[in-house]
Amino acid sequence: MLIKTDDITKIKELDDAIFTNSSYSLNTYEHMVNSNEFYFISNNIEPIGFVVIQRVGDEYELIKVGVLENYRRHGYTYGALLELLATTTYDAFLLEVKSQNTKAISLYKKLGFELTGQRKDYYGEGVDAILMRYIKK
Ligand SMILES: CC(C)(COP(=O)(O)OP(=O)(O)OC[C@H]1O[C@@H](n2cnc3c(N)ncnc32)[C@H](O)[C@@H]1OP(=O)(O)O)[C@@H](O)C(=O)NCCC(=O)NCCS
């Protein structure tokens, strides 16, 4: 379940817990509030993850998504992103993901995202950036 929020303090708390080595600073989130949308992924009891998206013209970009480790593999992220794709209006939904993040790539493929490009060594040697796009059916 997806809940729109502007509680960036809680988003940051989740980000810190999920992305232990690459969470954004509160300062970064404060700069993002005007140009991004924030959602909690909820298990109907409490926020267990989050999604950040950015609208650019008629397209959305998925900036960040994650769920707390204890709640993974229960379909929460798939369900939340499916809801997001169904309820937002856009021409295309884009994202970029590290080639090593096979879990996330598998998730995006399951949702219907297709591979549109690859930036070799974008994140360092041997770690490419994979570009994916969802086209509304
Ligand atoms: C990637 C991530 C968001 C997946 O969340 P999740 O809630 O566990 O995913 P779901 O349970 O909804 O799984 C949906 C699909 O994702 C893929 N997937 C999720 N976890 C996977 C795993 N451990 N191994 C392989 N595929 C996996 C599968 O395709 C799965 O479908 P299936 O269950 O039918 O096989 C979660 O692992 C996470 O938060 N990782 C750390 C943050 C991150 O890497 N975010 C993405 C980049 S910003």
The ligand as an ORCA input file, in Angstrom:
! r2SCAN-3c Opt
* xyz 0 1
  C      14.811     -4.283     -4.372
  C      13.780     -4.217     -3.241
  C      13.142     -2.813     -3.253
  C      12.698     -5.265     -3.517
  O      11.666     -5.098     -2.553
  P      10.740     -6.318     -2.046
  O       9.601     -5.702     -1.312
  O      11.559     -7.316     -1.345
  O      10.253     -6.904     -3.435
  P       8.917     -7.771     -3.662
  O       8.734     -8.727     -2.534
  O       7.803     -6.850     -3.978
  O       9.359     -8.628     -4.932
  C       8.906     -8.342     -6.243
  C       9.891     -8.914     -7.251
  O      11.175     -8.330     -7.091
  C      12.199     -9.299     -7.398
  N      12.972     -9.603     -6.189
  C      12.808     -9.056     -4.962
  N      13.711     -9.563     -4.102
  C      14.460    -10.450     -4.797
  C      15.538    -11.308     -4.460
  N      16.033    -11.344     -3.215
  N      16.080    -12.070     -5.427
  C      15.586    -12.053     -6.680
  N      14.530    -11.278     -7.070
  C      13.980    -10.492     -6.134
  C      11.438    -10.528     -7.881
  O      11.203    -10.385     -9.271
  C      10.137    -10.404     -7.121
  O       9.087    -11.122     -7.719
  P       8.828    -12.669     -7.265
  O       8.609    -12.624     -5.789
  O       7.629    -13.060     -8.058
  O      10.087    -13.420     -7.623
  C      14.404     -4.532     -1.849
  O      15.220     -5.678     -1.965
  C      15.247     -3.396     -1.284
  O      14.740     -2.514     -0.593
  N      16.575     -3.426     -1.573
  C      17.499     -2.385     -1.094
  C      17.248     -1.063     -1.786
  C      17.373     -1.131     -3.305
  O      18.251     -1.798     -3.839
  N      16.480     -0.389     -4.013
  C      16.453     -0.362     -5.471
  C      17.351      0.672     -6.075
  S      16.911      2.331     -5.624
*
